[in-house]
Amino acid sequence: MRNVTQPAPGSLHEPNGQPPGGDALLVAPQADRAGAGVIIRMPDIYPDFPYQWVSWDDWLNKVDTQVQDRLDASTISNVEGYELWNEPGWTWDTEAAGPFNQGWVRTFERVRSQDSVTPIIGPSISSYREDFMRSFLTHARDTGTLPDVVCWHELQATPERVEQNIADYRALEQELGISPRPIAINEYGSSNDARDKVDQPGPVAGYIAKLERGGVDSANRAFWFEYGTVNGLVTDNDKPTGTWWLYKWYGDMTGRMVDTEPPGRTGLDGFAAYDEERRAFSAVFGDQAGDNTVRVTGLEGLGQRVRVRVESTPASGRFTHVPQPDTVLEETRAVEGGEVEIEIAGMVETSAYRLVVEPVGGTDHPQRYEAENASVFRAERLESGSMSNGGYVGRIDNSGDFRTDSYVDFTVEVPEAREYTMTIGYANGTGAPATHGLAYNGGPWSTVEYPATGGWGEFGGTVSTTVDLHAGYNVVRLAKGSPHFEGATGYAELDYIELH
């Protein structure tokens, strides 16, 4: 889970007619256990939607209270930003509050007067509009109130329109002389479309493909459904639906994301990853019915013959348990010129499909987890020629302030409860030993020491330690700084962890 957008602290907001819930600071520790961040949606302090404006004094008092509540929560470090408003195109009361652009400046400056550190997110319009964004960005640029993260929603747009909107925004950004901002599409899909896209794995695969291809920083399913269901992904609190498996396949991808090329602007599309260490390829796709062919290139490293498996997951609705995906195809195929083509008969448009291609002998590499695929907080994903699988995490530099602490959370899955040897691939160009704090599953802290290596971005060095994990999923944190941890020394970059 990348992040979640939640109502304001102390909110009485009733989403979609449900009882109040989702207080960001109460949800944050739960999200933290899953390696996820939290965005605070400030206007959700109001109980109704569309929001019922009272007065500027009322709103600014609400802003002050929210910011102070966040600053008082010094053990919470996974807040990723304040979302100043939500869907202003139809929820901002211009007659009572004045123009939105001026209201944005006033709210932005009020937040910054108390918290100069936590990122600000916006404008969060309900759908991408070039005229709105041009006006907003120009005014924010000229008043020094540009958001740190630019956000809008993709609720009614078809998946193929998402990609064009991202390109249009990047062109506008460049035209206006604004430095590139991370993009958050913190509501996507629709519960009103005739195909109910948000609840059908096939179309959602198309959305994710476009979001990946567009390079967005984060994206959230819009909250339409009942509490305790991860917005329709589980039923009875813990039983997966058909759409759950789509996201599970996405989350299980390892290595690096690779290019996918759909046959057209509409219909069949997907996203894919290749793990050089495990020598394994996986792709998830859907949104088209009938007989289709998927062609995979660049498989020279897997041998002359490969094992191919195709699974499917249906549009089961929100209340039908799907205990596991169906196996559609499982066989051995020849690799010719580094390519393999897989024919999939009778695809269902609303279903999603996963293709896995592995060496015939399987993948027996130790459990390796790439740092760039982990949850990264206040650090950067980078590239270097000597790293494992195409990327690493550097600039893990901050400690001493819970709003800027730097750490990396690895979500790992192990078959049994026992002690594991954990090997860390790293680089340390300081010329002296450096350290990180190590904790897992919210337990006590210990220290890992990294001897100096040849330089920054020059990997090959490893250190090993012991971790006592329980069966199933565990979250392992390596930190320069983190709540309940005083802070590490020096600096180190992370390539991967490996469990034995």
Secondary structure, 3 states (H helix, E strand, C coil): CCEEEEECCCCCCCHHHCCCCCCHHHHHHHHHHCCCEEEEEHHHHCCCCCCCCCCHHHHHHHHHHHHHHHHHCCCCCCEEEEECCCCHHHHCCHHHHCCHHHHHHHHHHHHHCCCCCCCEEEEEECCCCHHHHHHHHHHHHHHCCCCCEEEECECCCCHHHHHHHHHHHHHHHHHCCCCCCCEEEEEECCCCCCCCHHHCHHHHHHHHHHHHHHCCCEEEECCCCCCCCCCCCEECCCEECHHHHHHHHHHHCCCEEECCCCCCCCCCEEEEEEECCCCEEEEEEECCCEEEEEEECCCHHHCCEEEEEEEEECCCCCCCCCCCCEEEEEEEEECECCEEEEEEEEECCCCEEEEEEEECCCCCCCEEEEHHHCEEECCEEECCCCCHHHCEEECCCCCCCCCCCCEEEEEEEECCCEEEEEEEEEECCCCCCEEEEEEECCCCCEEEEECCCCCCCCCCEEEEEEEEECCEEEEEEEECCECCECCCCCCCEEEEEEEC
